[in-house]
Amino acid sequence: MMNSNEKKAKMIVCYPVIQGNGSKYTATNLADAIKGKYEDLSVALVDLDFKAPYLAGYLSGHDQVHTIDNLIERIDGGFLDEEAVKENMVELKNGVDLLKGTKLKNTYYFISQEHIHQIIEMLKKMYDVVVVAVGNGNDSIGTMVALLEADHVLMVARNDYSNYVVLKDEIRFIKHYAAREDHVRLIFNMFDQHSDLDFQPILSETNVPLVAWISYDVETINNRHIQGGKVSKFLKGRREATPYDELVSTLLMEQESKEK
């Protein structure tokens, strides 16, 4: 892990163009691919979707105690520290640490911009890479703060008509809040190879690159394929390639250069 004197973590935000596109699935797989490619990096997976806080639920259902709510209480009490954060992270079998989502209803009464900012800043000091899943739209404080603090924003879309008609407006919204407009990218999840819709004119006009397209795979529902845990060091060289490997290289080019 990095210490507090070193450069802060790289933060990647997964944003759904339409709710239900699979941004949580994407975030979970992306964190898994990063950990699989760079075993020595510490990776945090964070749920800031307050509307549907079920990130990696299948992988972490055994722990109903540790959630982001415990950190909110610590901040309100004036004593959030690294130990408290670490205590409330759920370690998944692949070595990724998960900060589970809220159990609170009407979160706007309890969770403020400052709460989220403090949690993100603490995670950036503690981890090498922070992957965040957020909800769609500008009515979620978690989404807004995460976009403002992200190094990369990965827009998760499907190549269907519902996504096609809103994509340009969604890109405009993201670029208004993203700290780095040039680090906004698009991924197609559940890619339909038979779709006749051409998204390229929109992407060219808005200068947003399409960086990956992930086909639907029934074996990965609920991220069941991750449940087995990390590949042993003995088998590390034989780790099967995933559709996320090239995406990991794109997002972590700095790390790639260091290893070369």
N, C-alpha and C positions, 0 to 999 in steps of 0.2 A: 504493500500500500504506500501511497504518497504520504509524506508528512505535511504539516500545515505550512512549512516554509517552501514547499515545492509548488510547481504550477498546479492550478486547480484542475479538477476532472473535466473531461470533455462530456458535455451533456447533449443527449439526442432525444428529441421529443417526437413521439408518434401521434399524429393528429388525423382523425377520420374525416374525410371529405363529407361523408354522411354517416351518422351514427349506425353502427352495425356492420361497417366495412371490414372489421377485424383489426383495429389498431392495437388492441390488447394482445391478440394472437401474434401480431407482427412484432410488438415490443418484446414479448416473451421469447420468441424465436431469435430475434436479433441479439438480445442479451445472451442467450444460450450459444449462439454462433460466435460472439465475441469471446466468451469464456473458453469455448472450444478451440479457437484459433490462437488466443493469447492466454494460456493457462495461468500465467503469473500476474495478470492484471486483475485487480479487484473490481467487480462489477455489481452495481446496485440497480435494481429494477423497482420502479416507483409508480404507485397508482395515485394519480391526481385527477381522475375522473370521478367527481363527486356525485354524478347522476347515476352511474352504473359501476360501482366500485368492486369489480370482480376480477381484477387482474390476477392471472395465474392461480385462480381459485382451485382448480383440480389438483394443482401441485402443492398447494399450501393449506388445504382444507383441514389438515390435522391440527392446525394452530388457529384457534379463534380468539386468542388473548392479545397477541401483539399486533397493533395497528397504528396508523398515523394519529389516531385520537389520543393515544398515550403521550405522544410528543406535543400535541396541542396543549394538553394539561400541564406538561413540563414548562412550556413557554409561558403560559399564563401564570405559573408559579415563579417564573424568573430563574429557572435552573435547568435549561436545556444544555446538555454537554454530549461529547462523543460517546461516553459510556451509555447514556440513556438511549441514544440513537442505535448503538450496536445491540443493546438488549432487546430492542423492539424490531429488529430486522429478522426475518424468517429465512434461514439458510435452506435453499433448495438443494436437491440431490446433485445438481450439476455444478454446485459451487457458487451460484449467483445468490446474492442477498436481496430479499424482497421486502419492501415496505408496503404492507397491505393497506387497502383503502379504508375510508371512514365507515363507521357504522351509524353515524349521526344522520338524522333527518333535518331538513331545513338548515343545511350547513352554513348558509349566509349569516345565521345568527351566531355561529360558533367559530368559524374559520375565516380568518382575515388574510389580506395580502401579506401582512407582516409575518404571520404564522408560516405561510408557505415559503416566503423569502428566507426566513431563518433556517427552515428545514433544508431547503435546497443548498444554501451556503454551507451548512454543516456537512451534508453529503458530499459536496464537491471537495471538501477538505479531506474527507475520509476515504474516498474511492478514486480509482483511476478513470472509470467510465460510469456515467449515470444515464440509464435509459428510462424515460418517463412516458407513460401512457396518459393521454388527456381525453376529454370529451369534446364533442363538436359544439361550435358556436361561441359567441362572445358573452354568454350569460353565466359562465363558470369562472370563478376567480382562480381556480387551479389552472385552467387552460391559459388564461391571460398572463399570469405570472410566469408560467413555464415557458411560454413563447418568448417573453421578454428576456429570459435568462438563458435561452437555448443556444448552443453552438451550431447545431444542425436541426432542421425541422423536416421530418419525413411525413409527407402527406400520403395517407393510405386511402386508395380509391378502388373501385371496381370498374371495369370497362363496360358499364351498362348505361342505359339512357338516363337514369336518375342522377348518376354522378356526372354525366356529360353536361346536363343542363345547368348544374350549379358550380361546376369546377372553376370557371373564370372568377366568379364572385368569391369563392372560397380562397382562391390564390390571392386575390386582392386583399382579403381580410388578413390572411396569414402574413403577407408582406408588410402590412401596415404595422403589425406588432412585433414581427421577428427582428431580433437584434442584427442578424446577418441575412439580408435579402438574397445574397448570392449563395447561401447555404440552405435554400429551400429546394427539396427534391420530391419527386412523386414515385410511388410504388403501386403497381396493380396487384391486389390480393384476390384470390379466387378467380384468376384470369380466365376469361372465356375466349378461347381461340376462334370461335365461330362468330364473334361479334363483328358487325360491319361498321361500327362507329370509328371515326378517325379523330383521335384526340390530339394529334400532332400539331395542327394549326393553333390550337389553344396554348399548347406547351411552348411552341415557338414564339408566339406573340407575347407570352408572359415570361419567357426566358426561364422556364422551370424544366429541368431535365428529367426524363423517365429513367430511373436507375435500376429497376427490377420488376419482374412480373412473376408472381407465384401462383402456380396452378393449384386447384383444389385437390386435397389429398385426404381421403377419409381416415387414414391411419394417424393423422396428426390432430384430429378433433380433440379439443380440450388439452392440447399439448401433451397427449399421452406418450408420445415418442420421447419426451424429455424425462419422463418419470423414472427411467432406468438409472439415471445419474451419469456422472462423468465417465468417459472412456479412460481406462487405466493408462499409466505412462507407458507400459509395455506395448499397448495397442494404439498409442497416440498417433503414430504414423499412418495407421490404417483407418483413421476416422473418415467416415463417409462424407463426401462433399454434400453441402446443402445449398439450396437456392439463395441463401443469405451470405455465403462466403464472399462473393464478389462485392456485395453491398457493404460488408464489413470493411473490406479493403478500401472502398471509396470513402467511407466515413472516417476511417482511422488511418489515412495516408501518412500522417505524421509518425504514427507508430510503425507503419511499414518501412518508412525511410530509416528509422532508428535500427531496425532489425537487419537492414541491408548494410 
